[in-house]
Amino acid sequence: MQPQEPEVALPFEFELNQGHLPRPFLSRSNAFLPRRLPSSPPSSPDGSQSGGSLSPPSLLPHAPSRGELLQLSSSSIAFGSSKSMFSYKELWDGTDGFSDANYLGKGGFGSVHKGILPDGKEIAVKQLKADSSQGESEFKAEVEIISRVHHKHLVSLVGYCSAGYEMLLAYEFVPNKTLEFHLHGKAQTILDWSARQLIAVGSAKGLEYLHEDCNPKIIHRDIKAANILLDSKFEAKVADFGLAKDSPDSSTHVSTQVKGTFGYLDPEYAYTGRLTDKSDVYSYGVVLLELITGRVAIDKANPHMDVNLVEWARPFFMRALKGKNDLVDPRLKKQFDRKEMTHMVACAAACTRQSAKDRPKMSQVVRVLEGAVPVETLKAGVTRGHSRGYSRDYNSQQHREEGMTKLKKIASVLKGKWKSEQ
């Protein structure tokens, strides 16, 4: 009888079906061994040979210096990926030393810089945040997940690097910034309706692939306008899988560690910790509301309370489905396709239903947005209790008070859950 292999915690408590997904590492038992160094002394940045071999970073009496890191090769840990394994020096040189001039912003768990490979290919390099307690798990999770997803509307992984305490991911560079920038930032032009429709459909198709074409399905957990990148033709690419998680088809995952962004976070997931693909569907519904209204998910400009976009929009859903323009971004100046707008409002209303089981699948959303099926396929449009029409008994002040009460409840729950992670 062979001795049992010791159990090793997989990134993000993965519950993998052995028969469906190749392991990301050659062996779980060797995945966390100390990293080995090259047998021959590597070249230093100036091209000279180093005088002697370095100790493994984990055995150094101090954190390795930048110069020592530049002499290290990538980690010898095998990720089971066909993607390129870069040395730290390659990515350092490609980003001009991670210069401020190449800084693009922050991702789910690290800063992002633009880089250029020796062959001229443009990349976006994500650096793991220093001293992140879950950083290595997130890094391995992201390499594993992105290495096996290939879709027009998902950002592609080019390669990765693990050297000392530095862990980096190299993605394709998407040149036209984020949806957040174009809707709420300093973009010079306003997104017209055709671009918004294109972005809505593209990002929906990316999520459909993760939920329905990957086995096991992948739950993103942080869908938001800042994580939807746009190419030069305004085609959408869903990005930042640092929080993504595999999910077996036959179960949900319950966790005390709620992940996501306030304003986009599914309230049912926040309350229960029960994660399903419908949590992504809710977040996507918030993105649709941003496209429709031009408003931010959480409006912090209000001095009395943070205004939640979903709660603000609910009273207007029925009127919008009847052709009223209460929800429509005034910057569009009524220049939009009426049928497409109605379908997008119906999808937003269905995606943000309070009960996860009542929300549609992303494949349903794609078909409705494209006009292939009527809005009635979304469980008869907006259901009773999901939206209120105007009445003498329900005014805007009552709506704001109800929204504030709900936000306080959710904030209280989130505060307790996130505090437990510290």
Secondary structure as UniProt FT lines:
FT   HELIX           11..13
FT   TURN            18..20
FT   HELIX           28..30
FT   TURN            31..32
FT   TURN            45..46
FT   HELIX           57..59
FT   HELIX           66..71
FT   STRAND          84..85
FT   HELIX           88..94
FT   TURN            95..98
FT   HELIX           100..102
FT   STRAND          103..106
FT   STRAND          110..116
FT   TURN            118..119
FT   STRAND          122..128
FT   TURN            130..131
FT   TURN            133..134
FT   HELIX           135..147
FT   TURN            152..153
FT   STRAND          157..163
FT   TURN            164..165
FT   STRAND          166..172
FT   TURN            175..176
FT   HELIX           179..184
FT   HELIX           193..208
FT   HELIX           209..213
FT   STRAND          217..219
FT   HELIX           225..227
FT   STRAND          228..230
FT   TURN            232..233
FT   STRAND          236..238
FT   TURN            242..243
FT   STRAND          245..247
FT   TURN            249..250
FT   STRAND          253..254
FT   TURN            262..264
FT   HELIX           267..272
FT   STRAND          274..275
FT   HELIX           277..293
FT   STRAND          298..299
FT   TURN            300..301
FT   STRAND          307..308
FT   HELIX           309..313
FT   HELIX           314..316
FT   HELIX           317..321
FT   TURN            322..323
FT   TURN            326..327
FT   HELIX           330..332
FT   TURN            333..334
FT   HELIX           338..351
FT   HELIX           356..358
FT   HELIX           362..369
FT   TURN            370..371
FT   HELIX           375..377
FT   TURN            378..379
FT   TURN            385..386
FT   TURN            392..393
FT   HELIX           396..419
FT   TURN            420..421
//
